[in-house]
Amino acid sequence: MKNILITGAAGFIGTNYVKKIAVKEKDYHFVLLDALTYAGHYENIKVDVESNSHLEFVHGNIVDEKLMDELFKKYQFSGVINYAAESHVDRSITNPQVFVQTNVNGTLNLLHHSLKAFENNPNFRYLQVSTDEVYGSLTEEDPAFTENHPLAANSPYSASKAAADLLVRSYYETYQLPTLITRCSNNYGPYQMPEKLIPLMITKARADQKLPVYGNGKNIRDWIYVDDHNRGVWQTFLQGRIGEIYNFGGQAEKRNLEIVELILAQLNKPKELIEFVTDRKGHDWRYAMNIEKVHQEFNWKPQVSFDQGMQLTLDWYLQN
Ligand SMILES: NC(=O)c1ccc[n+]([C@@H]2O[C@H](COP(=O)([O-])OP(=O)(O)OC[C@H]3O[C@@H](n4cnc5c(N)ncnc54)[C@H](O)[C@@H]3O)[C@@H](O)[C@H]2O)c1
């Protein structure tokens, strides 16, 4: 049986990956690794791990060289999907060091051990889960980011992710390690930390608290339902061309204010709860993804519309 290492498996996107993909892929043995930082919650995947013998959880840090050495020796991984990261832009503005530790040094550690795994297994693959934020910011008129767009990260978070992407590229170019990079727009769905826009606004609105909106609220993000992203990651892992980068997006560009107003309307709460607050430092104006490549190569398209995805997300938060 093929052993696959999934890092960051107890985070928002990792949890949804475990529940929708890993549980069904019984031809693989998944080693689900997570450091359980403030953003990781083992309770969310415990039931899946305990009821599936092909899933195994390991509490550990991707920066830990000794642990990675032990895990790679024990399991002889045939693939790695690296979801683990410090992921919250605001936290990266106040404490960038930990972002470099995990996102840069952690990725390097995984690449280093992956190279040894590749020496023993020519079919080994390493997939880096990255973000549209590495491309920087667009104006209202700019065309959407393609995979060839220059890297122009603006926040410590996106800079650390861009640095990781370049390390991944260097392992492909220098050592021919079979690597893949996926870059995706803003995810939403169940199990997201309440500090991110959509869960934050749902939580505040339900409690009749003020909803803090950065600047004038007009910044634009492309939103993708988390299951569509994970389906793309898994398809890339299985079918992607080695050394390539693949963009994923939900084809749903929205201004932050539109999202907040939609949540208030769905929850029957007044717009007066909105409170405009001092803008985020270095706030990127707009992200938009050109997804032509994944459509051409994998016939991938988002399957969950923004309206459907928001309904699913609201229902989940109301029940949990
Ligand atoms: N959320 C988004 O909108 C989005 C969009 C594009 C790409 N991404 C990328 O997808 C990945 C997952 O994002 P998310 O939203 O699920 O983040 P998240 O913060 O919810 O989860 C990250 C997980 O990684 C774990 N982790 C952190 N540091 C670790 C370390 N040193 N070793 C092992 N585990 C560690 C955390 O405990 C957590 O469980 C990240 O790489 C992120 O950059 C996220």
The ligand as an SDF file (V2000), in Angstrom:
LIG
                    3D

 44 48  0  0  0  0  0  0  0  0999 V2000
   -7.3850   29.2960    3.6860 N   0  0  0  0  0  0  0  0  0  0  0  0
   -7.2190   29.7540    2.4540 C   0  0  0  0  0  0  0  0  0  0  0  0
   -8.0210   30.5230    1.9700 O   0  0  0  0  0  0  0  0  0  0  0  0
   -6.0270   29.3030    1.6280 C   0  0  0  0  0  0  0  0  0  0  0  0
   -5.9760   29.6580    0.2830 C   0  0  0  0  0  0  0  0  0  0  0  0
   -4.8970   29.2200   -0.5010 C   0  0  0  0  0  0  0  0  0  0  0  0
   -3.9190   28.4340    0.0730 C   0  0  0  0  0  0  0  0  0  0  0  0
   -3.9870   28.1190    1.3840 N   0  0  0  0  0  0  0  0  0  0  0  0
   -2.9270   27.2570    1.9470 C   0  0  0  0  0  0  0  0  0  0  0  0
   -3.5290   26.0370    2.3160 O   0  0  0  0  0  0  0  0  0  0  0  0
   -2.8670   25.4960    3.4440 C   0  0  0  0  0  0  0  0  0  0  0  0
   -3.8570   25.2080    4.5570 C   0  0  0  0  0  0  0  0  0  0  0  0
   -4.5170   26.4280    4.9070 O   0  0  0  0  0  0  0  0  0  0  0  0
   -5.6320   26.4750    6.0570 P   0  0  0  0  0  0  0  0  0  0  0  0
   -6.5270   27.6040    5.7290 O   0  0  0  0  0  0  0  0  0  0  0  0
   -6.1940   25.1240    6.2670 O   0  0  0  0  0  0  0  0  0  0  0  0
   -4.7310   26.8930    7.3050 O   0  0  0  0  0  0  0  0  0  0  0  0
   -4.9660   26.6100    8.8350 P   0  0  0  0  0  0  0  0  0  0  0  0
   -4.1870   27.6620    9.5470 O   0  0  0  0  0  0  0  0  0  0  0  0
   -6.4080   26.4350    9.1600 O   0  0  0  0  0  0  0  0  0  0  0  0
   -4.2740   25.1850    9.0680 O   0  0  0  0  0  0  0  0  0  0  0  0
   -2.9000   25.0020    9.0610 C   0  0  0  0  0  0  0  0  0  0  0  0
   -2.5860   23.7180    9.8110 C   0  0  0  0  0  0  0  0  0  0  0  0
   -1.1570   23.5440    9.8120 O   0  0  0  0  0  0  0  0  0  0  0  0
   -0.7530   23.1740   11.1250 C   0  0  0  0  0  0  0  0  0  0  0  0
    0.6290   23.6310   11.3160 N   0  0  0  0  0  0  0  0  0  0  0  0
    1.0650   24.8980   11.4590 C   0  0  0  0  0  0  0  0  0  0  0  0
    2.3940   24.9180   11.6250 N   0  0  0  0  0  0  0  0  0  0  0  0
    2.8110   23.6180   11.5560 C   0  0  0  0  0  0  0  0  0  0  0  0
    4.0770   22.9890   11.6450 C   0  0  0  0  0  0  0  0  0  0  0  0
    5.1890   23.6940   11.8430 N   0  0  0  0  0  0  0  0  0  0  0  0
    4.1320   21.6370   11.5230 N   0  0  0  0  0  0  0  0  0  0  0  0
    3.0090   20.9100   11.3350 C   0  0  0  0  0  0  0  0  0  0  0  0
    1.7810   21.4590   11.2640 N   0  0  0  0  0  0  0  0  0  0  0  0
    1.6820   22.7930   11.3700 C   0  0  0  0  0  0  0  0  0  0  0  0
   -1.7250   23.8710   12.0600 C   0  0  0  0  0  0  0  0  0  0  0  0
   -1.7760   23.2430   13.3260 O   0  0  0  0  0  0  0  0  0  0  0  0
   -3.0230   23.7490   11.2800 C   0  0  0  0  0  0  0  0  0  0  0  0
   -3.6810   22.5460   11.5990 O   0  0  0  0  0  0  0  0  0  0  0  0
   -1.7930   26.5140    3.8260 C   0  0  0  0  0  0  0  0  0  0  0  0
   -0.5840   26.1040    3.2620 O   0  0  0  0  0  0  0  0  0  0  0  0
   -2.2610   27.8010    3.1910 C   0  0  0  0  0  0  0  0  0  0  0  0
   -1.1740   28.6580    2.8860 O   0  0  0  0  0  0  0  0  0  0  0  0
   -5.0140   28.5280    2.1800 C   0  0  0  0  0  0  0  0  0  0  0  0
  1  2  1  0
  2  3  2  0
  2  4  1  0
  4  5  1  0
  4 44  2  0
  5  6  2  0
  6  7  1  0
  7  8  2  0
  8  9  1  0
  8 44  1  0
  9 10  1  0
  9 42  1  0
 10 11  1  0
 11 12  1  0
 11 40  1  0
 12 13  1  0
 13 14  1  0
 14 15  2  0
 14 16  1  0
 14 17  1  0
 17 18  1  0
 18 19  2  0
 18 20  1  0
 18 21  1  0
 21 22  1  0
 22 23  1  0
 23 24  1  0
 23 38  1  0
 24 25  1  0
 25 26  1  0
 25 36  1  0
 26 27  1  0
 26 35  1  0
 27 28  2  0
 28 29  1  0
 29 30  1  0
 29 35  2  0
 30 31  1  0
 30 32  2  0
 32 33  1  0
 33 34  2  0
 34 35  1  0
 36 37  1  0
 36 38  1  0
 38 39  1  0
 40 41  1  0
 40 42  1  0
 42 43  1  0
M  CHG  2   8   1  16  -1
M  END
$$$$
